[in-house]
Amino acid sequence: MAHHRPELEEPSRISLADLRRRLERHEAERHAGVPTKILASYPVEDEEAADAVRNCRQWVRDGRASVKGSVIYLMQPPITVEQWAVRYATEH
């Protein structure tokens, strides 16, 4: 005898507002609290570090940082070829 499984029935329609609430709840659970530690691939001034922590979600959206647990990882923006040449190339 087969058991009735409501989860296999045709899905009900979900409103955009309900979907948005679910996404916001998921995001809130994923990034609970603000980071308490910072790791950076470049020298960071205190003011920049404070801004990264205060606005960590924006930094992540902009691709300048990632957050794993209580750590925010700051990534140096890519430099142009010209900037690389000025910084690292030496005349021979």
DOMISE-946458 format. One record per residue (C-alpha): x, y, z; residue in three letters. Coordinates in Angstrom, 2 decimals, padded with zeros to 5 digits, m for minus. Each point is the difference from the previous one (the first is absolute). Example, Ala and Ser with C-alpha at 12.3 -4.5 7.8 and 13.67 -1.06 7.14 Angstrom:
<fivexs>
012.30 / m004.50 / 007.80 / ALA .
001.37 / 003.44 / m000.66 / SER .
</fivexs>
This chain:
<fivexs>
000.00 / 000.00 / 000.00 / MET .
001.47 / 003.36 / m001.04 / ALA .
000.31 / 002.81 / 002.52 / HIS .
m001.27 / 003.46 / m000.80 / HIS .
002.98 / 002.36 / m000.45 / ARG .
m001.13 / 003.63 / m000.31 / PRO .
003.53 / 001.16 / m000.91 / GLU .
m000.31 / m001.93 / m003.29 / LEU .
m003.20 / 001.73 / m001.01 / GLU .
000.07 / 002.82 / m002.48 / GLU .
001.74 / 002.95 / 001.68 / PRO .
m002.18 / 002.88 / 001.07 / SER .
000.65 / 003.41 / m001.38 / ARG .
002.29 / 002.13 / 002.13 / ILE .
m000.34 / 003.74 / m000.11 / SER .
003.03 / 002.13 / m000.75 / LEU .
m000.26 / 001.51 / 003.51 / ALA .
000.11 / m003.49 / 001.58 / ASP .
002.98 / m000.95 / m002.13 / LEU .
001.78 / 003.24 / 000.94 / ARG .
m000.65 / m000.65 / 003.73 / ARG .
001.42 / m003.51 / m000.32 / ARG .
003.10 / 001.34 / m001.73 / LEU .
000.48 / 002.72 / 002.63 / GLU .
m000.34 / m002.59 / 002.78 / ARG .
002.56 / m002.24 / m001.74 / HIS .
002.42 / 002.91 / m000.41 / GLU .
m000.43 / 001.02 / 003.62 / ALA .
000.79 / m003.53 / 001.18 / GLU .
003.02 / m000.22 / m002.28 / ARG .
001.56 / 003.28 / 001.18 / HIS .
m001.00 / 000.18 / 003.64 / ALA .
001.77 / 002.83 / 001.77 / GLY .
002.90 / 002.07 / m001.19 / VAL .
003.49 / m001.37 / m000.60 / PRO .
002.37 / 000.17 / 002.96 / THR .
003.24 / m000.75 / m001.88 / LYS .
001.51 / 001.41 / m003.19 / ILE .
002.46 / m001.60 / m002.40 / LEU .
001.23 / 002.04 / m002.97 / ALA .
002.19 / m000.65 / m003.03 / SER .
001.37 / 003.55 / 000.25 / TYR .
000.84 / 002.58 / 002.71 / PRO .
m003.22 / 001.42 / 001.46 / VAL .
m000.38 / 003.24 / 001.93 / GLU .
m002.16 / 000.05 / 003.13 / ASP .
m002.68 / 002.15 / m001.65 / GLU .
m000.29 / m002.36 / m002.98 / GLU .
m000.20 / m003.04 / 002.32 / ALA .
m002.74 / 001.64 / 002.05 / ALA .
m001.96 / 000.81 / m003.17 / ASP .
000.38 / m003.60 / m001.23 / ALA .
m001.42 / m001.37 / 003.25 / VAL .
m002.77 / 002.61 / 000.22 / ARG .
m001.05 / m000.51 / m003.64 / ASN .
001.06 / m003.62 / m000.49 / CYS .
m003.01 / m000.99 / m002.12 / ARG .
000.67 / 002.86 / m002.43 / GLN .
003.68 / m000.95 / m000.19 / TRP .
m001.01 / m003.58 / m000.83 / VAL .
m002.48 / 001.17 / m002.67 / ARG .
002.73 / 002.19 / m001.52 / ASP .
002.43 / m002.95 / m000.15 / GLY .
002.45 / 001.69 / 002.38 / ARG .
m000.46 / m002.52 / 002.82 / ALA .
m001.41 / m003.34 / 001.00 / SER .
m001.32 / m001.10 / 003.39 / VAL .
000.43 / m003.44 / 001.50 / LYS .
m001.32 / m000.33 / 003.53 / GLY .
001.38 / 002.84 / 002.09 / SER .
002.82 / 000.89 / m002.43 / VAL .
m000.14 / 002.57 / m002.80 / ILE .
002.60 / m000.54 / m002.71 / TYR .
000.94 / 003.20 / m001.84 / LEU .
001.27 / m000.37 / m003.53 / MET .
002.13 / 002.55 / m001.75 / GLN .
m001.65 / 001.33 / m003.13 / PRO .
001.71 / m001.13 / m003.20 / PRO .
002.47 / 002.44 / m001.50 / ILE .
000.42 / 000.93 / m003.65 / THR .
002.98 / m001.07 / m002.08 / VAL .
001.32 / 003.55 / 000.15 / GLU .
m000.25 / 000.07 / 003.80 / GLN .
001.75 / m003.38 / 000.21 / TRP .
002.82 / 001.23 / m002.26 / ALA .
000.54 / 003.12 / 002.10 / VAL .
m000.05 / m001.99 / 003.23 / ARG .
001.99 / m003.12 / m000.93 / TYR .
001.88 / 000.44 / m003.26 / ALA .
003.61 / 001.16 / 000.21 / THR .
002.17 / 001.34 / m002.74 / GLU .
002.87 / m002.23 / m001.10 / HIS .
</fivexs>
